[in-house]
């Protein structure tokens, strides 16, 4: 099973993010916007994990400290990828997300699972296969988070789908 931990947002926040995405990629030739239901911030990508680890990984959510429920989206950027860039929305405050990431990395290592040791880059992917030369400045807006969720990433009818397996409400 391909798993990751994600910070999820309420519907109005995802709608704001989706509007941002459609402004950045108004036509399919400029990129593919992320489906509104799939918008999230990845706290830790776990990759392929054996099914028996789901329970302990879900239990690790209880180790998290209280996290803010309001975040500010004030920047956009991109990661270059062959075939088109990933365009993302930056999120603040960063320190609480970094601490959650650190705790989840520790819990995952304690289970004997391989872990991505790259530092957290707090961002929300809004466009895949982006084709923009420059990115505009954006007017900051507030995002309301709902939960930290253990997600299963899989293909369903040819589309990438994220299914919640466990949730830590905020």
PyMOL commands that set and color helices and strands:
alter all, ss='L'
color gray80, all
select helices_A, chain A and resi 11-24+28-30+36-38+53-63+95-110
alter helices_A, ss='H'
color red, helices_A
select strands_A, chain A and resi 2-9+32-33+41-48+70-79+85-92+123-130+141-156+159-169
alter strands_A, ss='S'
color yellow, strands_A
deselect
rebuild
show_as cartoon
